[in-house]
Amino acid sequence: MKKHSTAKPIPCFKRWSRTNYAVFASLHRQVTIGVLAVGMSILLLTTETAAAQQADTSGVSRVMRIEPVGVTGTRLSPSRSIQSQTPVFDRGTEAAAPFQTLEDALRLSPSIDIRERSGKGVQADISIRGGSPDQTMMLLNGINFTDARTGHQTHSLPIDMDCVSGIELIEGIPGVGAYAGAVNVRTVPLYRNYLRLKAEGGQHGYGYTNLSGALTRDRLVLFAAGSLRRSDGYIHNTDFRNVNGYLRMTYDSPKAGFFDFQAGGQGRRFGSNGFYAAYNPDQFEQTATALGSLRWIKEWGLFRICADASYRKNFDRYEWTRGTPTNYHNTDNVGAELWGDLQWRGGSTSLGGDYIYHHIFSSNLGEPMAAPRGRYKCEAERHVGNLWLRHSMRWRRFAIAASAGASFTPYGTSVSWAVSGRYGNGGWQAEAGAAQSMRLPTFTDLYYTSEAQVNNPNLKPERAVTYHIGGGYAIEKWHASVQFFYRDGRNVIDWVWRDELTIGDRTLYDKWHSEQESHLGTFGIEASGGYRSDGGVVRRATVSYGYLTTSRLSDVRTSSILDYMRHKLSFAAEIRFLRRFSLAVTGTLFDRYGFYNRYLRDADGKLLTDDKGRMQTEEVDFSPYFLLDGHLRWEKGIVALHVDLTNITDTDYCDFGGLRRPNFWITGGITLTIR
């Protein structure tokens, strides 16, 4: 007999009550929340639903004593940005993907260019939309941990993919920091209470062990992870040993507010075959990173205040010839932020400010010290501050936001701004915006000098205005989006090759020189689409494409800006079969613009030189290449077995000119999860 029922509207709440969740516990039904504002690291929830206990927010660890509920909402940015964030990775939909490292997860994005110098995440540069790695801000749970010395170290976060719940690209951050954009990595435990052990092994003496777990007691959540990854290397002097340790603890006090603490440490040792000079196979580097932050959030009715403090320490030892230390660096990055917002009839208004202190002791970066401290002969420091006012409001299907601010740096005071607008109609959404951004020269840009490089202490901040327009459509299991952007850059910094360079009364030959391009325009198109399902054989199938072009002259040889990823076409698919098996594959076609100089050698491998003793080179264009990776998994109970296949097509390729990347590499392992 057919039942007749009357459709009832889903109740909507404009605010989230933190008092024992009594209302939600009594409903036992789907709930839609209009505004979910519990922190600065908030997951974008579009057309998909999420279990309440798995929502990725600053308050993710709050104990939910209710059944899973559907949640939709507007995400707040973990930065000064007023524009929407672009999802790059989500654990819920891509847990089975063949991602062994953070770099693997970023590589598929059409917005991000990952240039690795070795394998398994040993050393990489992260660039956003044709920018340089120095123009990328790196956030961990909304906290800025960008390294002031060099973009080569910014990505060195003490976390593994088992810790990562999501990654997003943040655009349009006015003020100092994110010239090209920011990457925010979020860490959330897999379950409320669990213990997981993962062990892997494979070719080239590869080994990986990871121990992680979480403990939840009422309003307290403790999450910790530690790992060791090592390899003998796939070619001469590419061995490595990486150790990570990470802890995150949250506590939600009904009276005192929400506290979020995180800390971690990392140690890396790796052979650097050709990393910073392709003709030298015997380089070596060792780094050590320690970081920590504490965030506090407190609400009083319609008003909320947030404060956080952070610290990152980074040590670096570089050896031109392995076993003979050449350069030492000791960098401190200290940050603090305070902001508050008010929800009122006219929208949401936020006022805030942040302060950053950068300092370095070095053997060759900075101003000479009157009295050297051991191996350190130079030092430099600077103070940076930002003040900003942001307002956003909604009217029917429209949402608009704007911000204005001021930045205070050693180079003077600068004004910044950003505007953004969005329109949504059912599954359709359109957005447009513009933002002004800037970044300061790194300590390497200002001071680094070697046999091949000449520094430039007269560099000024880079500035840019980025415009974007785009739209998307999502219905049930299908989604698609497209975006156009243009970045108008000024005083863009890069290392430029000069056959002859005159500085004062000196004439130098064959040098890289830190210089500024007066103007650089970057235009790009990004499109993506796909299918996702919670059941059936095919669980996920997505495709994305990115295109870039710049106004940079092709007759200028630079170290990074000219070698941008012109075309990138990626796909990913996941299938489930035979009840307990899953297979995920990813493939990407890369086409990098630009060329590099290949060093010529004789039959015995010795470098060829001319009659003046200069090394002989030839120009080689970057060639397009295709990479295919796969992940096969079997699960039953607490046990999971997996096999990872990297570069299945055994492609010969390089991200940097002359630096050979690994060919086919197979690894496998076991995971034990106790809940």
C-alpha positions in Angstrom: 0.0 0.0 0.0 1.4 3.4 -1.0 2.0 5.7 1.9 1.1 9.4 1.6 3.2 11.9 3.4 3.5 15.7 3.5 6.9 17.2 2.7 8.2 19.2 5.6 10.9 21.9 5.3 14.3 21.3 6.9 14.7 23.6 9.9 17.3 26.2 9.4 19.4 27.8 12.1 21.3 31.0 11.7 23.7 30.3 14.5 25.3 27.3 16.0 24.6 26.9 19.7 27.4 25.2 21.7 25.3 24.5 24.8 25.3 20.7 24.9 23.8 20.6 21.4 20.4 19.9 23.1 18.3 21.2 20.2 20.1 19.0 17.6 20.1 16.0 19.8 16.3 16.2 20.2 15.5 16.6 16.5 16.9 13.3 15.2 16.7 14.6 11.6 18.6 16.5 9.0 19.6 20.1 10.0 20.8 22.9 7.8 22.9 25.6 9.4 23.0 29.0 7.8 26.3 30.2 9.2 28.9 27.8 10.7 31.5 30.2 12.3 33.6 28.4 14.8 37.1 29.2 13.6 39.4 30.3 10.9 40.1 26.9 9.2 36.7 25.9 7.9 36.0 23.3 5.2 34.2 24.3 2.0 30.9 22.4 2.0 29.2 22.9 -1.3 26.7 20.3 -2.5 28.0 17.4 -0.5 27.0 16.5 3.1 29.3 15.7 5.9 29.0 13.9 9.2 29.0 16.4 12.1 31.8 14.7 13.9 34.0 14.8 10.8 33.5 18.5 9.9 36.9 20.1 9.4 36.9 23.3 11.4 39.0 24.9 14.1 36.5 23.3 16.4 36.7 19.9 14.7 37.5 18.1 17.9 34.3 19.1 19.7 32.4 16.1 20.9 29.2 15.6 18.9 26.6 13.6 20.9 24.2 13.4 17.9 23.8 11.4 14.8 25.4 12.6 11.6 23.5 15.6 10.1 23.6 17.4 6.8 25.5 20.7 7.0 25.7 23.5 4.5 27.3 26.8 5.2 29.6 29.6 4.1 33.2 29.1 4.8 35.4 31.7 6.5 38.9 32.1 5.3 41.8 31.3 7.6 43.5 34.5 6.4 42.7 38.1 5.3 41.2 36.8 2.1 37.5 37.6 1.3 37.4 35.4 -1.8 36.3 31.7 -1.9 38.8 28.9 -1.5 39.5 26.3 -4.2 39.5 22.7 -2.9 42.7 20.8 -3.9 42.4 17.6 -1.8 39.7 16.2 0.4 40.2 13.0 2.4 36.6 12.0 2.2 36.6 11.7 -1.5 40.3 11.0 -2.3 41.4 8.7 0.5 42.1 5.9 -2.0 44.2 8.1 -4.4 47.9 7.2 -4.9 49.2 10.0 -2.8 52.2 9.1 -0.7 53.3 12.7 0.1 51.9 16.2 0.3 53.5 17.0 -3.1 51.6 14.1 -4.7 48.3 15.6 -3.6 49.2 19.1 -4.9 50.6 17.9 -8.2 47.1 17.2 -9.8 45.7 20.7 -9.2 45.6 22.8 -12.4 46.4 25.8 -10.2 49.6 24.5 -8.6 53.0 23.7 -10.1 55.0 21.2 -8.1 58.7 21.1 -9.2 60.5 18.3 -7.3 64.3 17.8 -7.4 64.1 14.2 -6.2 61.5 11.6 -5.2 59.0 11.0 -2.4 58.7 14.7 -1.4 62.4 15.1 -0.5 62.7 18.7 -1.8 60.2 20.7 -3.9 59.1 24.1 -4.9 55.4 25.0 -4.8 54.2 27.7 -7.2 50.7 29.0 -7.7 49.4 30.1 -11.1 52.7 31.0 -12.8 54.3 32.5 -9.7 57.5 31.5 -8.0 57.8 29.4 -4.8 58.8 32.6 -2.9 55.4 34.0 -3.8 53.5 31.2 -2.1 52.2 31.5 1.5 52.0 28.2 3.4 49.4 27.7 6.1 48.9 24.8 8.5 45.4 24.9 9.9 45.2 28.5 9.0 48.5 29.5 10.7 51.1 31.1 8.5 54.4 29.1 8.6 56.0 30.6 5.5 59.8 30.6 5.7 61.4 34.0 5.2 64.7 32.7 3.9 63.6 30.8 0.8 60.6 29.2 -0.8 62.6 25.9 -1.0 61.9 25.3 2.7 58.3 26.6 3.0 56.7 23.3 2.2 58.7 21.5 4.9 55.8 20.8 7.3 56.2 18.0 9.8 53.1 16.1 8.7 52.2 13.1 6.5 49.3 12.4 4.3 47.6 10.3 7.0 47.3 13.5 9.0 45.9 15.6 6.2 42.1 15.9 6.0 42.0 18.6 3.3 44.0 21.1 1.3 42.7 24.3 -0.3 44.1 27.1 -2.4 43.3 30.6 -1.0 43.2 33.5 -3.4 43.0 37.2 -3.1 44.9 37.8 0.2 45.6 41.6 0.4 48.6 42.9 2.3 52.0 41.3 2.8 52.6 37.6 2.3 50.7 35.8 -0.5 51.7 37.5 -3.8 50.4 34.6 -5.9 48.2 32.9 -3.2 48.3 30.5 -0.3 48.0 26.8 0.3 46.2 25.8 3.5 46.7 22.3 4.9 44.2 21.0 7.4 44.9 18.2 9.9 42.2 16.2 11.5 42.2 12.7 13.1 40.6 9.9 11.1 38.4 8.9 14.0 37.6 10.1 17.6 39.6 7.3 19.1 42.0 5.1 17.2 45.5 3.8 16.9 47.1 3.2 13.4 50.3 1.6 12.3 51.4 1.8 8.7 54.6 0.2 7.2 55.8 0.2 3.6 58.8 -1.0 1.6 59.9 -1.1 -2.0 62.5 -0.5 -4.6 65.7 1.5 -4.0 65.8 0.6 -0.4 62.6 2.4 0.3 61.1 2.2 3.8 58.3 4.1 5.5 56.8 3.7 9.0 54.0 5.8 10.5 52.3 5.6 13.9 49.3 7.9 14.5 46.3 8.0 16.8 43.7 10.1 18.5 42.1 10.2 22.0 38.9 12.0 22.7 37.6 12.7 26.2 34.6 14.9 26.5 35.7 18.3 25.2 39.4 17.4 24.9 40.9 15.9 21.7 44.5 14.8 21.4 45.9 13.8 18.0 49.5 12.7 17.4 51.6 11.2 14.6 55.2 10.3 13.9 56.9 8.8 10.9 60.2 7.8 9.3 60.8 7.7 5.5 64.1 6.7 3.9 65.6 5.4 0.7 69.0 4.5 -0.7 68.3 6.6 -3.7 67.3 5.8 -7.3 70.5 7.2 -8.8 73.9 8.4 -7.4 73.6 10.7 -4.3 69.7 10.7 -4.1 69.5 8.9 -0.8 67.4 10.5 2.0 66.1 10.1 5.5 63.1 12.1 6.7 61.6 12.1 10.2 58.3 13.8 11.2 56.6 14.3 14.5 53.3 16.2 15.0 50.8 16.9 17.8 47.5 18.7 17.8 45.4 19.2 20.9 42.0 21.0 21.2 39.9 21.9 24.1 36.4 23.5 24.1 35.6 25.2 27.4 32.1 26.4 27.8 33.3 29.4 29.7 36.9 30.1 28.6 36.4 29.4 24.9 38.0 27.2 22.3 41.8 26.4 22.4 43.7 24.9 19.5 47.4 23.9 20.0 49.7 22.3 17.5 53.4 21.5 17.5 55.7 19.5 15.3 59.3 18.8 14.3 61.0 17.5 11.2 64.5 16.4 10.3 65.7 15.8 6.8 69.0 14.5 5.3 69.3 14.1 1.6 71.8 13.7 -1.2 71.3 16.6 -3.5 72.5 15.4 -6.9 72.5 18.5 -9.1 69.8 20.2 -6.9 71.3 23.8 -7.1 73.8 23.3 -9.8 73.0 20.6 -12.4 76.7 20.0 -13.1 77.6 19.0 -9.5 76.3 15.5 -8.5 77.9 15.5 -5.0 75.9 18.2 -3.1 74.2 17.4 0.2 71.7 19.2 2.5 70.4 18.7 6.0 67.4 20.6 7.5 65.6 20.7 10.8 62.3 22.4 11.4 60.3 23.0 14.6 57.0 24.8 14.7 54.1 25.5 17.0 51.0 27.6 17.4 48.2 28.3 19.9 44.8 29.7 18.9 42.0 30.9 21.1 38.4 31.6 20.0 35.7 33.1 22.3 32.1 34.1 21.4 29.8 36.5 23.2 26.5 36.5 21.5 26.9 38.0 18.1 30.5 38.9 18.7 33.5 36.7 18.4 37.2 37.3 19.1 40.2 35.2 17.9 43.9 35.4 18.8 46.8 33.2 17.9 50.5 33.1 18.2 53.0 31.0 16.2 56.7 30.2 15.9 58.8 28.4 13.3 62.5 27.6 13.7 64.5 26.3 10.7 68.1 25.1 10.5 69.8 24.4 7.2 73.2 23.0 6.4 74.3 22.9 2.8 77.4 21.1 1.4 78.7 21.8 -2.1 80.6 18.6 -1.8 79.1 16.0 0.5 81.1 15.9 3.8 82.4 19.4 3.5 79.9 21.9 5.0 79.6 25.1 3.0 76.6 27.2 4.3 74.7 27.3 7.6 71.4 29.1 8.2 69.3 29.6 11.3 65.9 31.2 10.7 63.3 32.4 13.1 59.7 33.3 12.1 57.4 34.6 14.8 53.8 35.6 14.3 50.8 36.9 16.2 47.3 37.8 15.1 44.2 39.3 16.8 40.8 39.8 15.1 37.2 40.1 16.0 33.9 40.0 14.1 30.4 41.1 14.6 27.3 39.5 13.1 24.6 42.1 12.6 21.7 42.9 10.4 24.0 44.4 7.7 26.2 41.3 7.5 29.5 40.4 9.1 32.2 42.9 9.9 35.7 41.9 10.9 38.6 44.0 12.2 42.0 42.5 12.8 45.7 42.8 12.6 48.8 40.6 12.6 52.5 41.0 13.3 55.4 39.0 11.9 59.1 39.0 13.0 61.8 37.5 10.7 65.4 36.9 11.8 68.3 34.9 10.4 71.8 33.9 11.5 73.8 32.7 8.6 77.3 32.0 7.3 76.6 34.2 4.2 73.1 35.8 4.3 72.6 39.1 6.0 74.8 42.0 7.1 78.2 41.1 8.6 78.2 40.7 12.4 80.7 42.7 14.5 81.4 39.5 16.5 80.6 36.2 14.7 78.7 33.6 16.7 80.4 30.3 15.9 79.7 29.4 12.3 77.4 32.3 11.8 79.0 35.5 10.4 75.9 37.4 9.2 72.4 38.3 10.4 69.3 40.2 9.3 65.9 40.9 10.7 62.7 42.7 9.9 59.3 43.5 11.4 56.0 43.3 9.4 52.5 44.3 10.3 49.0 44.3 8.7 45.8 46.0 9.8 42.6 45.1 7.9 38.8 45.7 7.9 36.5 43.3 6.2 32.8 43.2 5.6 30.6 40.7 3.9 26.8 40.5 3.4 24.2 38.4 1.7 21.1 39.6 -0.1 18.9 36.8 -1.6 21.1 34.9 -3.9 23.9 37.5 -3.9 26.9 37.6 -1.6 29.4 40.5 -1.6 32.5 41.2 0.4 35.2 43.9 0.5 38.3 44.7 2.6 40.8 47.4 3.1 44.0 47.5 5.0 47.4 48.9 5.6 50.8 47.0 5.7 53.8 48.3 7.6 57.2 47.0 6.5 60.8 48.2 6.4 60.0 49.5 2.9 57.3 51.9 4.1 53.5 51.8 4.5 51.3 50.3 1.8 47.5 50.3 1.3 45.7 47.1 0.2 42.2 46.2 -0.8 40.1 43.4 -2.1 36.5 43.0 -3.5 34.5 39.9 -4.3 31.0 39.1 -5.4 29.1 35.8 -5.9 25.7 34.8 -7.3 24.1 31.4 -6.7 21.0 29.9 -8.2 20.3 26.3 -7.3 23.3 24.3 -8.6 24.7 27.2 -10.5 27.2 29.7 -9.0 29.2 32.6 -10.5 31.9 34.6 -8.9 34.2 37.6 -9.7 36.7 39.5 -7.7 40.0 41.4 -7.5 42.6 41.8 -4.9 45.9 43.6 -4.3 48.8 41.6 -2.9 52.5 41.9 -2.2 55.5 40.0 -0.8 58.9 41.1 0.5 62.2 39.9 -0.9 63.5 36.7 0.8 66.8 36.8 2.7 68.2 34.7 -0.2 67.0 37.3 -2.8 68.7 40.1 -0.9 72.0 38.5 0.3 72.9 35.2 -1.4 76.2 35.3 -3.2 78.3 32.4 -4.5 80.6 31.5 -7.3 77.5 31.5 -9.6 75.2 34.0 -8.0 75.3 37.7 -7.2 72.9 39.2 -4.7 71.0 42.5 -4.9 70.4 44.3 -1.6 68.4 47.0 -3.3 65.4 44.9 -4.1 61.9 46.2 -3.4 58.6 44.5 -2.5 56.7 42.8 -5.3 53.2 44.0 -5.9 50.3 42.6 -7.9 46.6 43.0 -8.6 44.8 39.8 -9.5 41.4 39.7 -11.2 39.3 36.5 -11.6 35.9 35.5 -12.9 34.4 32.0 -12.9 31.5 29.8 -12.4 30.4 26.3 -11.6 27.6 23.9 -11.6 26.9 20.9 -9.3 23.9 18.6 -9.3 23.7 15.4 -7.4 26.8 13.4 -8.3 28.1 15.7 -11.1 30.1 18.9 -10.9 31.9 21.2 -13.2 33.7 24.6 -13.0 35.7 27.1 -15.0 37.8 30.1 -14.0 39.7 32.8 -15.8 42.3 35.0 -14.0 44.8 37.7 -14.8 47.6 38.9 -12.5 49.2 42.3 -13.1 52.5 42.1 -11.4 55.0 44.9 -10.7 58.6 44.7 -9.5 58.6 40.9 -9.9 61.8 39.3 -8.4 63.7 36.5 -10.0 67.3 35.3 -10.6 68.3 36.2 -14.2 71.3 34.8 -16.1 73.8 37.3 -17.3 76.7 36.5 -19.6 78.2 39.8 -18.6 77.2 41.8 -15.5 78.5 45.2 -14.4 78.2 46.2 -10.8 80.0 49.5 -9.9 83.4 49.2 -11.3 83.4 45.4 -11.6 82.5 43.3 -14.6 81.4 39.8 -13.9 80.8 36.9 -16.3 78.3 34.0 -16.4 76.4 34.9 -13.2 72.9 34.6 -11.9 71.8 38.0 -10.6 68.8 38.8 -8.4 66.7 41.3 -10.4 63.3 42.9 -10.7 61.1 42.9 -13.8 59.1 46.2 -14.0 56.0 44.4 -15.2 54.7 40.9 -15.6 51.2 39.9 -16.8 50.0 36.4 -16.2 46.8 35.0 -17.8 45.3 31.6 -17.0 42.3 29.4 -17.6 41.3 26.5 -15.3 38.5 24.0 -15.8 37.5 20.9 -14.0 34.6 18.4 -13.8 33.7 15.0 -12.6 31.5 12.4 -10.9 31.4 11.2 -7.3 29.4 8.5 -5.8 29.1 6.8 -2.4 28.1 3.5 -3.9 28.5 1.3 -7.0 31.7 0.2 -8.8 32.8 3.6 -10.0 33.3 5.9 -7.0 35.1 8.8 -8.6 36.1 10.1 -12.0 37.4 13.6 -12.4 39.3 15.6 -15.1 41.0 19.0 -14.9 42.9 21.3 -17.3 45.0 24.4 -16.7 46.5 26.9 -19.2 49.0 29.7 -18.5 50.8 32.3 -20.5 52.8 35.4 -19.4 54.2 38.6 -20.9 57.8 37.7 -20.0 60.3 38.0 -22.8 61.5 34.6 -24.0 65.0 35.9 -24.6 65.6 36.3 -20.9 66.8 33.3 -19.0 65.4 33.1 -15.4 65.5 30.5 -12.7 61.8 30.0 -12.1 59.2 32.5 -13.5 59.8 31.8 -17.2 59.6 28.0 -16.7 55.9 27.9 -16.0 53.5 25.0 -16.6 51.9 26.1 -19.8 49.4 23.1 -20.1 48.4 20.6 -17.5 45.7 18.0 -18.2 44.9 15.6 -15.3 42.5 12.8 -14.6 41.7 10.6 -11.6 39.4 7.6 -11.2 38.6 5.2 -8.4 36.7 1.9 -8.6 35.6 -0.6 -5.9 35.3 -4.3 -6.8 35.1 -7.8 -5.2 33.7 -6.2 -2.0 37.1 -5.5 -0.4 39.3 -4.2 -3.3 39.7 -0.7 -4.5 41.8 0.7 -7.4 42.7 4.4 -7.9 44.7 5.8 -10.8 45.8 9.3 -11.6 47.4 10.5 -14.8 48.7 13.9 -15.9 50.1 15.3 -19.1 52.6 18.2 -18.4 53.8 20.7 -20.9 56.3 23.2 -19.4 57.2 26.4 -21.2 60.9 27.4 -21.4 64.3 25.9 -21.8 67.3 25.0 -19.7 71.1 24.6 -20.3 72.4 21.1 -20.5 76.0 20.7 -19.5 78.1 18.8 -22.1 80.4 16.0 -21.1 82.9 13.8 -22.9 82.7 10.0 -23.2 84.2 9.6 -19.7 81.6 11.9 -18.1 84.0 14.8 -17.7 82.6 18.3 -18.2 83.6 20.0 -21.4 85.1 23.5 -21.2 86.1 26.1 -23.8 89.5 27.8 -24.1 88.6 30.2 -21.3 87.7 27.4 -18.9 84.0 28.0 -19.1 81.7 24.9 -19.1 80.1 24.1 -22.4 76.3 24.0 -22.6 73.4 23.6 -25.0 69.9 24.9 -24.8 67.2 22.3 -24.5 63.5 22.9 -24.5 61.4 21.3 -21.8 59.6 18.3 -23.4 56.0 17.3 -22.6 55.6 14.2 -20.5 52.9 11.9 -19.1 52.8 10.4 -15.6 50.5 7.6 -14.5 50.3 6.4 -10.9 48.1 3.7 -9.3 47.1 2.5 -5.8 45.6 -1.0 -5.2 44.1 -1.7 -1.8 42.4 -4.6 0.0 40.7 -4.1 3.4 39.2 -6.4 6.0 38.6 -5.5 9.6 41.6 -3.8 11.1 43.9 -4.8 8.3 44.6 -3.1 4.9 47.1 -4.2 2.3 48.2 -1.9 -0.5 50.5 -1.6 -3.5 51.6 1.8 -5.0 52.9 2.1 -8.5 54.6 5.4 -9.4 55.4 6.4 -13.0 53.8 3.2 -14.4 54.8 4.2 -17.9 58.5 4.5 -16.9 58.7 8.0 -18.3 62.0 9.9 -18.4 61.3 13.4 -17.3 62.5 16.3 -15.2 60.8 19.2 -13.3 64.1 21.2 -13.3 66.4 21.2 -16.2 68.9 18.3 -16.1 67.6 16.8 -12.8 66.4 13.3 -13.5 63.3 12.2 -11.6 62.6 8.6 -10.7 61.3 6.1 -13.3 58.9 3.3 -12.4 58.9 2.8 -8.6 56.9 0.1 -6.8 56.2 0.1 -3.1 53.7 -1.8 -0.9 52.7 -2.1 2.7 50.3 -2.9 5.5 48.1 -0.7 7.7 46.6 -1.8 11.0 43.9 0.4 12.5 42.5 -0.2 15.9 39.3 1.7 16.9 
